[in-house]
Amino acid sequence: MKAMTFLCMLIAQNAKDNDETYADEGDFENDDGNSETFEVLDVVEAKFGGKGAYFRGHVTKCRSGGTYDIQYDDGDVEKDVGATHMRFVSLENVAKGQAVEARFGGKEAFYPGTISRVHGDGSVDVEYADGDRETRVPSRYVRLTSSGTKKKADPSLAIGDAVEARFGGQDKYFPGKVARVHSDGSFDIHYADGDKESHVEPSLVRPAKKKAEATAYDDDFE
């Protein structure tokens, strides 16, 4: 991991000062992922499979072609993800006192602490459990640790259930079945026409209206 990090990132901080200040978070902002360069261990959000909603995870590998491997917070792993499907996480809506883990000085290790201030640019001030402090820490170095931050899966839907989902976030619903339920509340859907979609937001999925329609096809889910 150290070798990979060295190749992908240059860390300006060489010492652990008691109150270190980062550059403006604007240096890291990414509206649509078109021009950003990410580094190993960066906390990011990415579109799983290049479709639908963004899901949080971190970069595990930087590839020579300008793509990245990502391990998502729900345990899924995706390789060769393009930067156009990735973005840095803004923490501007996170509350003061939120429990976090942050990479002090941009180094590899994460240390526990709490957010003491949230800046309008999405960066945060962190007070560490050992008494150290940092100001304007970029979101790429911060991950939330509260168990309440993860969205629970809808208990009313299970693998094999007949549903209707808005493929690609479209307005129209299409019939399908639940192939997998993720811990963040999203679903993998196998559609009746053969299409498949991963990490579909719960807001885009509803139970099938008629059981008769649901039994018109019968895919196997392994």
RODO-2510 file (C-alpha; in nm, 4 decimals, decimal comma):
residues 222
     n   res          X          Y          Z
     1     m     0,0000     0,0000     0,0000
     2     k     0,2850     0,2393     0,0805
     3     a     0,4411     0,1887    -0,2612
     4     m     0,1075     0,2434    -0,4357
     5     t     0,0443     0,5574    -0,2367
     6     f     0,3867     0,6944    -0,3217
     7     l     0,3230     0,6505    -0,6916
     8     c    -0,0214     0,8086    -0,6829
     9     m     0,0224     1,0951    -0,4394
    10     l     0,2726     1,3543    -0,3188
    11     i     0,2046     1,4528     0,0390
    12     a     0,3173     1,8018     0,1238
    13     q     0,3021     1,7473     0,4968
    14     n     0,6210     1,5956     0,6439
    15     a     0,5538     1,6500     1,0119
    16     k     0,2592     1,6153     1,2457
    17     d     0,2063     1,9672     1,3760
    18     n    -0,0389     2,0391     1,6550
    19     d    -0,2696     2,2574     1,4465
    20     e    -0,2159     2,2021     1,0749
    21     t    -0,4068     2,4000     0,8133
    22     y    -0,4811     2,2683     0,4637
    23     a    -0,5143     2,4581     0,1409
    24     d    -0,8590     2,5710     0,0391
    25     e    -1,0902     2,2797    -0,0353
    26     g    -1,1632     2,4472    -0,3677
    27     d    -0,8396     2,2921    -0,4898
    28     f    -1,0077     1,9534    -0,4654
    29     e    -1,3622     2,0315    -0,5726
    30     n    -1,5099     1,8222    -0,8516
    31     d    -1,8453     1,9051    -1,0074
    32     d    -1,8695     1,6172    -1,2521
    33     g    -1,5383     1,4315    -1,2290
    34     n    -1,4168     1,5419    -1,5724
    35     s    -1,0731     1,6688    -1,4732
    36     e    -0,9927     1,5440    -1,1242
    37     t    -0,6963     1,3289    -1,0309
    38     f    -0,7549     1,0947    -0,7393
    39     e    -0,5096     0,9213    -0,5099
    40     v    -0,4948     0,5932    -0,3217
    41     l    -0,7006     0,6121     0,0003
    42     d    -0,8973     0,9157    -0,1190
    43     v    -1,2521     0,9087     0,0175
    44     v    -1,4791     0,9499    -0,2838
    45     e    -1,8251     0,8916    -0,4211
    46     a    -1,8683     0,6993    -0,7445
    47     k    -2,1445     0,5786    -0,9741
    48     f    -2,1392     0,2008    -0,9442
    49     g    -2,1328     0,0621    -1,2974
    50     g    -2,1307     0,4180    -1,4284
    51     k    -2,5041     0,4545    -1,3688
    52     g    -2,7475     0,6001    -1,1200
    53     a    -2,6610     0,7390    -0,7798
    54     y    -2,3227     0,8010    -0,6210
    55     f    -2,2001     0,5684    -0,3457
    56     r    -1,9232     0,6340    -0,0974
    57     g    -1,5997     0,4399    -0,0869
    58     h    -1,2269     0,4891    -0,1204
    59     v    -0,9649     0,4511    -0,3914
    60     t    -0,7553     0,1347    -0,3605
    61     k    -0,5523     0,1587    -0,6810
    62     c    -0,4599     0,4143    -0,9471
    63     r    -0,4278     0,2574    -1,2915
    64     s    -0,2034     0,3774    -1,5726
    65     g    -0,4972     0,4459    -1,8021
    66     g    -0,6370     0,7093    -1,5690
    67     t    -0,8937     0,4801    -1,4080
    68     y    -0,9261     0,3694    -1,0478
    69     d    -1,0218     0,0713    -0,8343
    70     i    -1,2736     0,1513    -0,5610
    71     q    -1,3838    -0,0330    -0,2511
    72     y    -1,7289     0,0849    -0,1506
    73     d    -1,8401     0,1258     0,2087
    74     d    -2,0913    -0,1574     0,1665
    75     g    -1,8103    -0,3990     0,0752
    76     d    -1,8458    -0,4007    -0,3023
    77     v    -1,5340    -0,3607    -0,5146
    78     e    -1,5181    -0,2087    -0,8619
    79     k    -1,2172    -0,1890    -1,0959
    80     d    -1,1248     0,0501    -1,3764
    81     v    -1,3664     0,3244    -1,2736
    82     g    -1,3320     0,6366    -1,4860
    83     a    -1,2827     0,9757    -1,3221
    84     t    -1,5979     1,0989    -1,4952
    85     h    -1,7970     0,8714    -1,2631
    86     m    -1,6191     0,9872    -0,9467
    87     r    -1,6234     1,2920    -0,7253
    88     f    -1,4910     1,4075    -0,3913
    89     v    -1,7343     1,4070    -0,0986
    90     s    -1,8603     1,7367     0,0374
    91     l    -1,9024     1,7479     0,4143
    92     e    -2,0793     2,0845     0,4276
    93     n    -2,4040     1,9254     0,5515
    94     v    -2,2389     1,7179     0,8247
    95     a    -2,3116     1,8351     1,1795
    96     k    -2,0574     1,9611     1,4279
    97     g    -1,9613     1,6814     1,6663
    98     q    -1,9909     1,4106     1,3980
    99     a    -1,7562     1,1211     1,4701
   100     v    -1,4986     1,0736     1,1958
   101     e    -1,1666     0,9180     1,1114
   102     a    -0,9186     1,1387     0,9283
   103     r    -0,5731     1,1060     0,7775
   104     f    -0,3700     1,3481     0,9872
   105     g    -0,1402     1,5469     0,7630
   106     g    -0,2595     1,3485     0,4629
   107     k    -0,0674     1,0435     0,5760
   108     e    -0,1903     0,6872     0,5272
   109     a    -0,3259     0,6134     0,8749
   110     f    -0,6742     0,7203     0,9834
   111     y    -0,7131     0,8620     1,3367
   112     p    -1,0410     0,8964     1,5315
   113     g    -1,1799     1,2376     1,6102
   114     t    -1,4809     1,4662     1,5782
   115     i    -1,5710     1,7553     1,3513
   116     s    -1,5414     2,0870     1,5326
   117     r    -1,6328     2,3128     1,2413
   118     v    -1,7744     2,2728     0,8928
   119     h    -1,6668     2,5216     0,6255
   120     g    -1,8781     2,6331     0,3330
   121     d    -1,6316     2,4839     0,0859
   122     g    -1,6944     2,1338     0,2243
   123     s    -1,3763     2,1066     0,4279
   124     v    -1,3826     2,0547     0,8042
   125     d    -1,1869     2,1236     1,1213
   126     v    -1,1098     1,8060     1,3157
   127     e    -1,0344     1,7569     1,6828
   128     y    -0,8574     1,4237     1,7277
   129     a    -0,9045     1,1890     2,0197
   130     d    -0,5385     1,2351     2,1158
   131     g    -0,5807     1,6125     2,1459
   132     d    -0,4362     1,7196     1,8116
   133     r    -0,6291     1,9494     1,5807
   134     e    -0,6428     2,0275     1,2102
   135     t    -0,8268     2,2982     1,0202
   136     r    -0,9809     2,2865     0,6721
   137     v    -0,9160     1,9169     0,6228
   138     p    -1,0235     1,8188     0,2676
   139     s    -1,3065     1,5678     0,2493
   140     r    -1,0775     1,3294     0,0592
   141     y    -0,9027     1,2620     0,3923
   142     v    -1,2147     1,2168     0,6067
   143     r    -1,4563     0,9276     0,6512
   144     l    -1,7653     0,9198     0,8717
   145     t    -1,7748     0,6548     1,1417
   146     s    -2,1187     0,6953     1,3001
   147     s    -2,3303     0,3844     1,2526
   148     g    -2,6221     0,6113     1,1870
   149     t    -2,4774     0,7440     0,8627
   150     k    -2,5521     0,4319     0,6610
   151     k    -2,8923     0,3933     0,5052
   152     k    -3,0693     0,0768     0,6094
   153     a    -3,2005    -0,1631     0,3478
   154     d    -3,5769    -0,1675     0,3045
   155     p    -3,6924    -0,4799     0,4955
   156     s    -4,0041    -0,5050     0,2776
   157     l    -3,8024    -0,6063    -0,0304
   158     a    -3,5898    -0,9181    -0,0538
   159     i    -3,3968    -1,1119    -0,3151
   160     g    -3,6332    -1,2521    -0,5766
   161     d    -3,9128    -1,0041    -0,5058
   162     a    -4,0953    -0,8715    -0,8105
   163     v    -4,0525    -0,4960    -0,8416
   164     e    -4,0765    -0,2040    -1,0795
   165     a    -3,7780     0,0287    -1,1095
   166     r    -3,6879     0,3451    -1,2956
   167     f    -3,4001     0,2230    -1,5111
   168     g    -3,1207     0,4818    -1,5206
   169     g    -3,3319     0,7190    -1,3128
   170     q    -3,5871     0,7646    -1,5908
   171     d    -3,9465     0,8653    -1,5205
   172     k    -4,0903     0,5347    -1,6429
   173     y    -4,0972     0,2193    -1,4281
   174     f    -3,9901    -0,1164    -1,5736
   175     p    -4,0694    -0,4633    -1,4307
   176     g    -3,7925    -0,6718    -1,2803
   177     k    -3,6738    -0,8638    -0,9778
   178     v    -3,4422    -0,7897    -0,6877
   179     a    -3,1131    -0,9717    -0,7436
   180     r    -2,9280    -0,8313    -0,4429
   181     v    -2,9944    -0,6073    -0,1442
   182     h    -2,7000    -0,3913    -0,0360
   183     s    -2,6387    -0,2747     0,3184
   184     d    -2,6717     0,0894     0,2136
   185     g    -3,0337     0,0265     0,1104
   186     s    -2,9765     0,0066    -0,2641
   187     f    -3,0674    -0,2865    -0,4877
   188     d    -2,9355    -0,4784    -0,7858
   189     i    -3,2205    -0,5261    -1,0314
   190     h    -3,2608    -0,7805    -1,3103
   191     y    -3,5200    -0,6464    -1,5515
   192     a    -3,7736    -0,8532    -1,7433
   193     d    -3,6213    -0,7441    -2,0764
   194     g    -3,2794    -0,8789    -1,9762
   195     d    -3,1148    -0,5553    -1,8648
   196     k    -2,9376    -0,5450    -1,5300
   197     e    -2,8660    -0,2535    -1,3014
   198     s    -2,6584    -0,2305    -0,9833
   199     h    -2,6956    -0,0104    -0,6747
   200     v    -3,0382     0,1268    -0,7632
   201     e    -3,1613     0,3786    -0,5073
   202     p    -3,4646     0,2710    -0,2996
   203     s    -3,6497     0,5825    -0,4174
   204     l    -3,6390     0,4414    -0,7715
   205     v    -3,7826     0,1005    -0,6785
   206     r    -4,1349    -0,0042    -0,5834
   207     p    -4,3091    -0,3404    -0,5361
   208     a    -4,4714    -0,4795    -0,8489
   209     k    -4,8398    -0,3875    -0,8738
   210     k    -4,9628    -0,7283    -0,9847
   211     k    -4,8262    -1,0672    -0,8912
   212     a    -4,9468    -1,2068    -1,2241
   213     e    -4,7125    -0,9739    -1,4067
   214     a    -4,4275    -1,0689    -1,1786
   215     t    -4,4558    -1,4359    -1,2675
   216     a    -4,4457    -1,3721    -1,6432
   217     y    -4,0721    -1,4279    -1,6254
   218     d    -3,8559    -1,6180    -1,3823
   219     d    -3,4852    -1,5364    -1,3701
   220     d    -3,2543    -1,7296    -1,1435
   221     f    -3,0534    -1,5370    -0,8875
   222     e    -2,7380    -1,7030    -0,7639
***
